[in-house]
Amino acid sequence: MKRTKCYVMTVDPTGDLSALKALRQSVSKLNKHIVNRGYYVKCQGRWGKNNPNYNQAAIPFCPLKEAVRWDVYIYQK
C-alpha cells in the first residue's frame, strides 16, 4: 500500500543503480520542457532489519550511507 503519490520505487544501494540513473535522466529531460514548476528525485534511506546502526529512533529514514534500502520519490519544486 502506497502512502504517498510521490513514491516511485525502492532500490538496493549495493546492487544495480541503473534504474535510478535512468529515472534521474528522465526527470531532467522533463524539466527542460516545463516552464513554471519542475520536479526532482529524492532518495531516502531505510534502516532495514538487524541494521547495527539503528538506534531505535522514531524516525524511519536514515542517512543513505547507512541504509540497507533506498526509497525513491519524485517531488514537485
N, C-alpha and C positions, 0 to 999 in steps of 0.2 A: 504494500500500500504506500503510495506516494503521499508525502505530507506537504509538498510544495510543487508548484508547476515549474520551478526553475531547475529542478533536479534532472540530470541527463543520464549519468552512468556512474559506476564505481570501477576504479582501476586498481591494479596491483602495481605499486611503485617499483617492485623488483622485477617485474615482467616487461612485456612489450608495451611501450607508451605511444605507439604509432596512432592509435585511435584518438588519444588526447591531442597529439600534434595535429592531426587532420581536423579535429574539431576547432582548435585554435585558428588554423588557417581559414576555415570556412567562416568563422565569426569575423575575422579580419577582412575578408573579401566582402562580407555582408555590410560591414560598417562603411566601406568605401562608397556604397550606394545609398546610405541613409544620411539625410541632411540634419535633422533636429536631434535625434537620440541615437545612441549606439549601444552595443552590447559588449559584455566582457565575460571571460571564462574565469571561474574561481574554483580552486581545489581546496577542500577542507579534509584534514586528516581524521581518521578513526583509529581508536586505540586497538580494537580487536581483543580477542580472548587471550588471557595469560600474557599480556604485554608487561614486561618488567618495569616499564617507565610510567605505567598507570598509577596515579596517586589517589584514587578514589574520589576525585573531584566531581562535582555535579555537572561540569561542562563536558559534553560528549565528544567534542572535537579536540584534536591535539596538533602540535606542530608537525609539519609534513615530514621532517626528518625522523621523527619518532613513530610515525603512523604505520600501521600494518596495511591499511587500505586508504585510498583517496576517493572521496565523493566529489563529483564534478557537477558544477552548476553554471548556468548561463543567466546572468543578471543584466538588467537594463540600466544604463547610466542615468 
